[in-house]
Amino acid sequence: MAEAEVGDDVFDDDPTVRRLEEEVAALLGKEAAVFVPTGCMGNEIAVATSTRRGDAILLERDSHLVYHEGEAITELLGRRFRFLHGDRGRIAPEQVARPPAGPEPIGLVSVEQTQNWGSGAIYPLARLQGVRQAARAGGLPVHLDGARLWNASAATGIDPAEYAACADTVMTCFSKALGAPMGSAVSGSAAQIAEARRMRALFGGAMRQVGIVAAGALHALRHHRDRLPEDHARARRLALAIAEIPGLRIDPERVETNIVIAEVEGGEALLPRFMERLEAEGVKVLDFGGPGCFRAVTHLDVDDAALERAIAAMRSAAGAALAR
């Protein structure tokens, strides 16, 4: 990063940014890509380029677009949501073919790979292909929130481009599983990405000598994807350990990638105590997924020794919370 060759990305002449955009577009089988500071902005830009004011977005109710981009999409862009109830956050082709009625015209179908609120559930490729086919039959574009697309590919062995082929636009993160300091990209056709650059400026995301951080994203893209199965194995070990801790509940079979969502017996009343005790022992988790539930994520900064410390801290914290 310190040695990155930089230019001015506002004028599309930062060589490191351009190299990153070209490589991620090629990996996903798309014509072009644009670098953005955050995944949230990437999703918002993709929505803005694919829909018109007053359109509805057809998506699963527990989507990242709803929880984190919802206000920008509804208040700033003037779009609306049409909710579907899926399997661990994953919708089915027949739901897209027969969407629920609503006052606004549907302008976009959005899917998420992997599904955050589904404990990192992977969309099967055949289902994504079916969603794409159903959307196309209805004349609708598809956006793939692929913040953790790299995880899905690492877990299944399916090339990222095969997943990306199921969508017109794809947002991918470099700061999630890949561990870059910041950054995401939106990929799609050359025409869509030209419009996405204009929308990025509208959202205040036009940056100058951003090759400094793009270099970190480029390094992560090139070197950190192959190690993702290590995170998945550690997440599985964590889930199996949690299942054996009195006072905690989890179904380890639901853990497919690097996200572990578990529940503290006693629900909302005991969760704050559990989390306070965990943090006192140097382990942070997130209140997430429902009453009494918390989320833990494995990543490249968590090695085997750190995982064992986390498991020991959970045993201790669960015992202390139940005792109180």
Residue pairs with C-beta under 8 A, 6 or more apart in sequence:
1 181
1 212
1 213
1 215
1 216
1 219
2 212
3 215
4 16
4 211
4 212
4 214
4 215
5 15
5 16
5 211
6 14
6 15
6 16
6 209
6 210
6 211
6 212
7 13
7 14
7 15
7 17
7 209
7 211
8 14
8 208
8 209
9 17
9 35
9 206
9 207
9 208
9 209
9 210
9 211
10 201
10 206
10 207
10 208
12 18
12 197
14 209
14 210
14 211
14 214
15 211
16 211
16 212
16 214
16 215
16 218
17 35
17 210
17 211
17 214
19 214
19 218
20 33
20 35
20 185
20 214
20 217
20 218
20 221
21 32
21 33
21 34
21 35
21 185
22 33
23 218
23 221
23 222
24 33
24 172
24 185
24 187
24 221
25 31
25 32
25 33
25 187
27 160
27 161
27 221
28 160
28 161
28 164
28 170
28 172
28 187
29 161
29 164
29 165
30 164
30 170
30 187
30 188
30 189
31 188
31 189
31 190
31 193
32 187
32 188
32 189
32 190
32 192
32 193
32 194
33 185
33 186
33 187
33 188
33 193
34 45
34 185
34 186
34 193
34 196
34 197
34 200
35 183
35 184
35 185
35 210
35 214
35 217
36 42
36 45
36 183
36 184
36 185
36 186
36 200
36 205
37 182
37 183
37 184
37 205
37 207
38 182
38 183
38 184
39 64
39 145
39 147
39 171
39 173
39 175
39 176
39 184
40 68
40 69
40 72
41 184
41 200
41 203
41 205
42 171
42 173
42 184
42 185
42 186
43 64
43 65
43 69
43 143
43 145
43 171
44 69
44 72
44 73
44 76
44 77
44 199
44 203
45 186
45 196
45 199
45 200
45 203
45 205
46 143
46 169
46 171
46 186
46 188
46 196
47 57
47 65
47 69
47 73
47 77
47 79
47 108
47 110
47 143
48 77
48 199
48 202
49 169
49 188
49 192
49 195
49 196
49 199
50 107
50 108
50 141
50 143
50 168
50 169
50 192
51 57
51 77
51 79
51 107
51 108
52 107
53 77
53 78
53 79
54 78
54 79
54 80
54 104
54 105
55 79
55 80
55 104
55 105
55 106
55 107
55 108
56 79
56 80
56 81
56 82
56 102
56 104
56 105
56 106
56 107
57 65
57 73
57 79
57 80
57 81
57 82
57 106
57 107
57 108
57 109
57 110
58 82
58 84
58 96
58 99
58 106
58 108
58 109
58 110
58 140
59 65
59 66
59 81
59 82
59 83
59 84
59 91
59 109
59 110
59 111
60 83
60 84
60 85
60 86
60 89
60 90
60 91
60 111
60 112
60 115
61 83
61 84
61 85
61 86
62 86
62 89
62 115
62 117
62 118
63 89
63 110
63 112
63 117
63 145
64 112
64 116
64 145
64 147
65 73
65 81
65 110
65 112
65 145
66 81
66 83
67 117
70 81
73 79
73 81
74 80
74 81
79 107
80 102
80 104
82 99
82 100
82 102
82 104
82 106
83 100
84 91
84 95
84 99
84 100
86 92
86 95
88 115
88 117
88 118
88 119
88 121
88 254
89 112
89 115
89 116
89 117
89 118
89 121
90 111
90 115
90 118
90 121
90 123
90 127
91 111
91 131
92 127
92 130
92 131
93 127
93 130
93 131
93 133
93 134
94 134
96 109
96 131
96 134
96 135
96 138
96 140
97 134
97 137
97 138
99 106
106 138
106 140
107 140
107 141
108 140
108 141
108 142
108 143
109 131
109 135
109 140
109 141
109 142
109 143
110 142
110 143
110 144
110 145
111 123
111 128
111 131
111 142
111 143
111 144
111 145
111 166
111 167
112 123
112 144
112 145
112 146
112 147
113 122
113 123
113 128
113 144
113 145
113 146
113 148
113 149
113 152
113 163
114 120
114 121
114 122
114 123
114 148
114 149
114 151
114 152
114 256
114 257
114 259
115 121
115 122
115 123
116 147
116 148
116 259
117 289
118 254
119 254
119 255
119 256
119 259
119 260
119 261
119 289
120 148
120 151
120 235
120 255
120 256
120 257
120 258
120 259
121 254
121 256
122 151
122 152
122 155
122 156
122 256
122 257
123 152
123 163
125 156
125 158
125 162
125 163
125 166
128 144
128 163
128 166
128 167
129 166
131 142
131 166
132 142
132 165
132 166
132 167
135 141
135 142
141 168
141 169
142 166
142 167
142 168
142 169
143 167
143 168
143 169
143 170
143 171
144 163
144 164
144 166
144 167
144 169
144 170
144 171
145 171
146 152
146 160
146 163
146 164
146 170
146 171
146 172
146 173
147 171
147 172
147 173
147 176
147 184
148 173
148 176
148 177
148 257
148 258
148 259
149 160
149 163
149 164
149 170
149 172
150 160
150 172
150 176
150 177
150 178
150 225
150 228
151 177
151 228
151 231
151 232
151 257
151 258
152 158
152 163
152 257
153 159
153 160
153 163
153 225
154 225
154 226
154 228
154 229
154 232
154 257
155 228
155 229
155 232
155 256
155 257
160 172
164 170
164 187
168 188
168 189
168 192
169 186
169 187
169 188
169 192
169 196
170 186
170 187
170 188
171 184
171 185
171 186
171 187
172 184
172 185
172 187
173 183
173 184
174 180
174 182
174 183
174 184
174 185
174 216
174 217
174 220
174 221
175 181
175 182
175 183
175 184
175 217
176 299
177 224
177 228
177 231
177 258
177 299
177 300
178 217
178 220
178 221
178 224
178 225
178 300
179 220
179 224
179 299
179 300
179 301
180 213
180 216
180 217
180 219
180 220
180 221
181 213
181 216
182 213
182 216
182 217
183 213
183 214
183 216
183 217
186 193
186 196
187 193
188 196
200 206
224 300
227 300
228 258
231 257
231 258
231 298
231 299
231 300
231 302
232 256
232 257
232 258
232 298
234 258
234 298
234 302
234 304
234 307
235 255
235 257
235 258
235 259
235 260
235 296
235 297
235 298
236 252
236 255
237 307
237 311
238 255
238 260
238 296
238 298
238 307
238 310
238 311
239 250
239 252
239 254
239 255
239 260
239 262
240 252
241 311
241 314
242 248
242 250
242 252
242 260
242 262
242 311
242 314
243 249
243 250
243 251
243 252
245 314
245 315
245 318
246 318
246 319
246 322
247 264
247 265
247 266
247 270
247 318
247 319
247 321
247 322
248 262
248 263
248 264
248 265
248 314
248 318
249 262
249 263
249 264
249 265
250 260
250 261
250 262
250 263
254 261
258 297
258 298
258 299
259 295
259 296
259 297
260 295
260 296
260 297
260 298
261 288
261 289
261 293
261 294
261 295
262 293
262 294
262 296
263 290
263 292
263 293
263 294
264 270
264 271
264 274
264 292
264 293
264 294
264 318
264 321
265 292
265 322
266 292
266 321
266 322
267 291
267 292
268 291
268 292
270 292
270 321
270 322
271 287
271 291
271 292
271 293
271 294
273 320
273 321
273 324
274 294
274 317
274 318
274 320
274 321
275 285
275 287
275 294
275 317
277 313
277 316
277 317
277 320
277 321
278 284
278 285
278 313
278 314
278 317
281 309
281 313
281 316
281 317
282 309
282 313
283 309
283 310
283 313
283 314
283 317
285 294
285 295
285 296
286 294
286 295
286 296
287 293
287 294
288 294
288 295
289 295
296 310
298 307
302 310
